[in-house]
Amino acid sequence: MELYKVCLDLIHSYARSNTGKYRRTGLGPDEEESCEDLLQFLKMMTHLTVKDYIDFGSPHVNYVCESCPEKLPTIPHQLFLTFMDLLETGLHNYGPEVRILCLEGIEGVASCHARAGPPHSSQTLTDVLQHFLKVIFDQMLSASFDMDTIHSTSGAVYAIICYHKESYLSLANSLISSQSDPQSQSRLMEAFSLLTPPSLPLDSKRTSKITFRKNLEQFLPFVKATIWRHIPFCRMYAFYFIVRPVVM
């Protein structure tokens, strides 16, 4: 506890002296050297939350989102929002390794509170996870989406759906209604019904998670082809995403 106190005092001292020094500008790899001090602080905080460096008495090696996800929404409101904002920054501005860690963190928080049930949830948490669901969906439907992250992406999306299915239904309806072509709307309705069919129980069982991931892998190319087929420049990409599952 003394070590924690010293580190916390150090972080507070640094923050007071450097407020506003860095902004969310999406620093690239070549610019990381210019904020080496901040990277060292982030590294120190990571070490403090991993059992490899400090033994919490648990037999498992865990990160904070996995070891105590139920406590995150109970921390001061602004601190919680800042923490979740950092996760979103990781989703947007860094490589696949960081993105996977952020997705796993989101999955941990959503899964924990999905199991706890409504009495233990909060409107702030619901709003934040609903926002993350849209962010993740936007990334999945983009041309630059890295399929190597599909496992973590699927886990985060599934956990949020289990926590608050209404957010998922609202997102699906929004995407469907955004299509002006009735045929495209019909295709998207079919795709979403296959992604989360009535036969899929929204629970924490491993078999359900695997089923959802398989559904998602089929859902993505179908939906991308539907959305992009009215954009002339993207018709070639639409064809690619239709053919790719067949030839692989």
Stockholm file with secondary structure:
# STOCKHOLM 1.0

chainA/1-248         MELYKVCLDLIHSYARSNTGKYRRTGLGPDEEESCEDLLQFLKMMTHLTVKDYIDFGSPHVNYVCESCPEKLPTIPHQLFLTFMDLLETGLHNYGPEVRILCLEGIEGVASCHARAGPPHSSQTLTDVLQHFLKVIFDQMLSASFDMDTIHSTSGAVYAIICYHKESYLSLANSLISSQSDPQSQSRLMEAFSLLTPPSLPLDSKRTSKITFRKNLEQFLPFVKATIWRHIPFCRMYAFYFIVRPVVM
#=GR chainA/1-248 SS CHHHHHHHHHHHHHHHHHTTSCCSSCCCGGGGGGGHHHHHHHHHHHHHTSTTTSCCSCSSCCCHHHHSGGGGGGSCHHHHHHHHHHHHHHHHHSCHHHHHHHHHHHHHHHHHHHHHCGGGCCHHHHHHHHHHHHHHHHHHTSTTCCGGGHHHHHHHHHHHHHHCHHHHHHHHHHHHHTCCSHHHHHHHHHHHHHHSCTTSCCSSCHHHHHHHHHHHHHHHHHHHHHHHTTSGGGHHHHHHHHHHHHHC
#=GC SS_cons         CHHHHHHHHHHHHHHHHHTTSCCSSCCCGGGGGGGHHHHHHHHHHHHHTSTTTSCCSCSSCCCHHHHSGGGGGGSCHHHHHHHHHHHHHHHHHSCHHHHHHHHHHHHHHHHHHHHHCGGGCCHHHHHHHHHHHHHHHHHHTSTTCCGGGHHHHHHHHHHHHHHCHHHHHHHHHHHHHTCCSHHHHHHHHHHHHHHSCTTSCCSSCHHHHHHHHHHHHHHHHHHHHHHHTTSGGGHHHHHHHHHHHHHC
//
